[in-house]
């Protein structure tokens, strides 16, 4: 109910919403559907491709944190597929500091400067440079926040 109130307020003010949804995909999607306001970020994304499709089809951006750099080998193919699946104009990267520090700092306190490792990781998967990826992500966030 509180989440729906926040979505309603964001709609009234025409602001993007930042949603942290962990182990609550159905509940999160149900709230979003109930309010039908689809402008924002699914922050610190931790679901798979099918769930991404549900958010992306509604207009949400997907933000990946340093946690993607330590995906288990058994799930690596899924992670690579997810990164390729997210449209480049809807992809965001983040630190989630002080949590989820990327490899090689996993388990330590995260800091904004460590996002470089996440950019390097995603850039390698997308076969682009970290600088080009950074420019793309910057353009995406500027578009979303109208800055």
C-alpha positions as CSV (number, residue, x, y, z in Angstrom):
1,X,0.0,0.0,0.0
2,X,2.8,2.4,0.9
3,X,4.5,1.6,-2.4
4,X,1.3,2.4,-4.3
5,X,1.1,5.7,-2.5
6,X,4.7,6.6,-3.6
7,X,3.8,5.7,-7.2
8,X,0.7,7.9,-7.0
9,X,2.7,10.8,-5.7
10,X,5.4,10.3,-8.4
11,X,2.7,10.3,-11.0
12,X,1.2,13.5,-9.5
13,X,4.6,15.2,-9.5
14,X,5.6,13.6,-12.8
15,X,8.8,12.3,-11.3
16,X,10.6,9.0,-12.0
17,X,10.5,6.3,-9.3
18,X,13.4,4.2,-8.1
19,X,12.3,0.8,-7.0
20,X,14.4,-1.7,-5.1
21,X,12.6,-5.1,-5.5
22,X,14.3,-8.1,-4.0
23,X,12.6,-11.5,-3.9
24,X,9.3,-9.7,-4.5
25,X,8.8,-9.7,-8.3
26,X,5.1,-10.5,-8.3
27,X,4.2,-8.0,-5.6
28,X,6.3,-5.3,-7.2
29,X,4.8,-5.8,-10.6
30,X,1.2,-6.0,-9.1
31,X,1.7,-2.6,-7.4
32,X,3.1,-1.1,-10.6
33,X,0.1,-2.5,-12.6
34,X,-2.4,-1.3,-10.0
35,X,-1.1,2.3,-10.2
36,X,-0.2,2.1,-13.9
37,X,2.6,4.6,-13.6
38,X,5.6,3.4,-15.5
39,X,8.4,5.9,-15.3
40,X,11.4,4.8,-13.3
41,X,14.2,2.4,-12.5
42,X,14.2,-1.1,-11.2
43,X,17.3,-0.5,-9.1
44,X,19.8,-3.1,-8.1
45,X,18.2,-5.5,-10.5
46,X,18.4,-9.2,-9.3
47,X,15.9,-11.1,-11.4
48,X,16.1,-12.8,-14.8
49,X,15.3,-12.1,-18.4
50,X,11.6,-12.9,-18.1
51,X,11.1,-10.6,-15.2
52,X,13.1,-7.9,-17.1
53,X,10.8,-8.3,-20.0
54,X,7.8,-7.5,-17.7
55,X,9.4,-4.3,-16.4
56,X,10.8,-3.2,-19.8
57,X,7.5,-3.8,-21.6
58,X,5.9,-1.4,-19.2
59,X,8.6,1.3,-19.8
60,X,10.9,0.8,-16.8
61,X,14.7,1.1,-16.9
62,X,16.9,-1.6,-15.4
63,X,19.9,-0.8,-13.3
64,X,22.6,-3.3,-12.6
65,X,24.9,-3.2,-9.6
66,X,28.3,-4.7,-8.7
67,X,26.6,-7.9,-7.8
68,X,26.6,-8.9,-11.5
69,X,30.4,-9.2,-11.4
70,X,30.2,-12.2,-9.1
71,X,27.5,-14.2,-10.8
72,X,27.9,-18.0,-10.2
73,X,29.4,-19.9,-13.1
74,X,26.2,-21.9,-13.5
75,X,24.2,-18.7,-14.0
76,X,26.8,-16.8,-16.1
77,X,25.1,-17.6,-19.4
78,X,21.8,-16.2,-18.1
79,X,23.5,-13.0,-16.9
80,X,25.2,-12.4,-20.2
81,X,21.9,-13.0,-22.0
82,X,20.2,-10.6,-19.6
83,X,22.8,-7.9,-20.2
84,X,22.3,-8.3,-24.0
85,X,18.5,-8.4,-23.6
86,X,18.2,-5.0,-21.9
87,X,17.9,-2.3,-24.6
88,X,20.9,-0.1,-24.5
89,X,18.7,3.0,-24.1
90,X,17.1,1.4,-20.9
91,X,20.3,0.1,-19.2
92,X,21.8,1.8,-16.2
93,X,24.7,0.9,-13.9
94,X,25.2,1.7,-10.3
95,X,27.3,1.2,-7.2
96,X,24.6,0.5,-4.5
97,X,27.2,1.7,-2.1
98,X,28.0,0.9,0.6
99,X,26.7,-2.6,-0.4
100,X,27.4,-5.1,-3.2
101,X,31.0,-4.1,-4.0
102,X,32.1,-5.6,-7.4
103,X,34.8,-8.1,-7.9
104,X,37.7,-7.7,-6.9
105,X,36.3,-5.9,-3.8
106,X,33.5,-8.3,-3.0
107,X,32.7,-8.5,0.6
108,X,34.2,-5.1,1.4
109,X,32.5,-1.7,1.8
110,X,31.4,-0.4,-1.7
111,X,32.2,3.1,-2.8
112,X,31.2,5.1,-5.9
113,X,34.7,4.9,-7.4
114,X,34.4,1.1,-7.5
115,X,31.6,1.3,-10.1
116,X,34.5,1.3,-12.6
117,X,34.7,-2.5,-12.2
118,X,31.0,-2.9,-13.0
119,X,31.4,-0.7,-16.2
120,X,34.5,-2.7,-17.3
121,X,32.6,-6.0,-16.7
122,X,29.5,-4.9,-18.7
123,X,31.5,-3.2,-21.4
124,X,33.4,-6.5,-22.0
125,X,30.1,-8.4,-22.3
126,X,28.7,-5.8,-24.7
127,X,32.0,-5.6,-26.6
128,X,32.3,-1.9,-26.2
129,X,34.6,0.4,-24.3
130,X,33.8,1.5,-20.7
131,X,33.9,5.1,-21.9
132,X,31.2,4.5,-24.6
133,X,29.1,2.6,-22.1
134,X,29.5,5.5,-19.6
135,X,28.3,7.9,-22.3
136,X,25.3,5.7,-23.0
137,X,24.3,5.3,-19.4
138,X,24.7,9.1,-18.8
139,X,22.4,9.8,-21.7
140,X,19.9,7.3,-20.4
141,X,19.8,8.8,-16.9
142,X,19.6,12.3,-18.3
143,X,16.6,11.3,-20.5
144,X,14.8,9.6,-17.5
145,X,15.4,12.6,-15.2
146,X,14.9,15.2,-17.9
147,X,18.3,16.9,-17.1
